[in-house]
Amino acid sequence: MEIAPHISVDNAIHHGTPIITGTRVPISIIIGSLPGGMSKEEVMQEYELSKTQVKAALSYAADLVKHTQVTALGA
């Protein structure tokens, strides 16, 4: 099931974690690879992804952060 442009979830692939549609590449791998030192081009080459797919992963992650609410505990 596509949950965002180029992003899907399928319980049979990576236990239903978000992946790039048509691949088995989890969004978390893409997002984690960039601060880990890989460039967008290296991520594209390593996981055989297009620039559009990498941008979709970044957009999806940004949208998750934008919609995350944090509540301070016992401040």
FIKOLFI-583065 format. One record per residue (C-alpha): residue in one letter; x negated, y, z negated; residue number from 1. Coordinates in steps of 0.2 Angstrom, whole numbers, plus 5000, padded with zeros to 4 digits. Example, Ala and Ser with C-alpha at 12.3 -4.5 7.8 and 13.67 -1.06 7.14 Angstrom:
+------+------+-------+------+------+
: resn : east : north :   up : resi :
+------+------+-------+------+------+
:    a : 4938 :  4978 : 4961 :    1 :
:    s : 4932 :  4995 : 4964 :    2 :
+------+------+-------+------+------+
***
This chain:
+------+------+-------+------+------+
: resn : east : north :   up : resi :
+------+------+-------+------+------+
:    m : 5000 :  5000 : 5000 :    1 :
:    e : 4993 :  5017 : 5005 :    2 :
:    i : 4993 :  5029 : 4990 :    3 :
:    a : 4984 :  5043 : 4999 :    4 :
:    p : 4977 :  5047 : 5016 :    5 :
:    h : 4964 :  5033 : 5019 :    6 :
:    i : 4966 :  5026 : 5001 :    7 :
:    s : 4975 :  5010 : 4997 :    8 :
:    v : 4978 :  4998 : 4983 :    9 :
:    d : 4981 :  4979 : 4985 :   10 :
:    n : 4982 :  4967 : 4970 :   11 :
:    a : 4972 :  4954 : 4981 :   12 :
:    i : 4957 :  4966 : 4983 :   13 :
:    h : 4947 :  4972 : 4968 :   14 :
:    h : 4962 :  4968 : 4956 :   15 :
:    g : 4972 :  4983 : 4963 :   16 :
:    t : 4959 :  4996 : 4961 :   17 :
:    p : 4960 :  5010 : 4974 :   18 :
:    i : 4949 :  5006 : 4990 :   19 :
:    i : 4946 :  5014 : 5007 :   20 :
:    t : 4961 :  5007 : 5018 :   21 :
:    g : 4955 :  4993 : 5029 :   22 :
:    t : 4939 :  4989 : 5019 :   23 :
:    r : 4935 :  4981 : 5002 :   24 :
:    v : 4925 :  4997 : 4997 :   25 :
:    p : 4932 :  5004 : 4980 :   26 :
:    i : 4933 :  5022 : 4978 :   27 :
:    s : 4924 :  5021 : 4962 :   28 :
:    i : 4908 :  5015 : 4971 :   29 :
:    i : 4909 :  5029 : 4983 :   30 :
:    i : 4911 :  5042 : 4970 :   31 :
:    g : 4898 :  5034 : 4959 :   32 :
:    s : 4885 :  5033 : 4973 :   33 :
:    l : 4885 :  5052 : 4976 :   34 :
:    p : 4879 :  5058 : 4958 :   35 :
:    g : 4868 :  5042 : 4958 :   36 :
:    g : 4857 :  5050 : 4971 :   37 :
:    m : 4864 :  5044 : 4988 :   38 :
:    s : 4869 :  5057 : 5001 :   39 :
:    k : 4885 :  5056 : 5010 :   40 :
:    e : 4876 :  5050 : 5025 :   41 :
:    e : 4868 :  5036 : 5015 :   42 :
:    v : 4885 :  5031 : 5008 :   43 :
:    m : 4892 :  5031 : 5025 :   44 :
:    q : 4878 :  5020 : 5031 :   45 :
:    e : 4877 :  5008 : 5016 :   46 :
:    y : 4896 :  5004 : 5016 :   47 :
:    e : 4900 :  5007 : 5035 :   48 :
:    l : 4912 :  5021 : 5032 :   49 :
:    s : 4916 :  5036 : 5042 :   50 :
:    k : 4914 :  5054 : 5036 :   51 :
:    t : 4933 :  5055 : 5035 :   52 :
:    q : 4934 :  5040 : 5023 :   53 :
:    v : 4920 :  5048 : 5012 :   54 :
:    k : 4930 :  5064 : 5012 :   55 :
:    a : 4946 :  5055 : 5008 :   56 :
:    a : 4938 :  5047 : 4993 :   57 :
:    l : 4932 :  5064 : 4986 :   58 :
:    s : 4949 :  5072 : 4989 :   59 :
:    y : 4957 :  5057 : 4980 :   60 :
:    a : 4945 :  5059 : 4965 :   61 :
:    a : 4947 :  5078 : 4965 :   62 :
:    d : 4966 :  5076 : 4965 :   63 :
:    l : 4965 :  5064 : 4950 :   64 :
:    v : 4955 :  5076 : 4940 :   65 :
:    k : 4967 :  5090 : 4944 :   66 :
:    h : 4981 :  5080 : 4938 :   67 :
:    t : 4973 :  5074 : 4922 :   68 :
:    q : 4979 :  5082 : 4906 :   69 :
:    v : 4967 :  5081 : 4890 :   70 :
:    t : 4973 :  5083 : 4873 :   71 :
:    a : 4962 :  5088 : 4859 :   72 :
:    l : 4962 :  5076 : 4844 :   73 :
:    g : 4962 :  5083 : 4826 :   74 :
:    a : 4952 :  5098 : 4830 :   75 :
+------+------+-------+------+------+
***
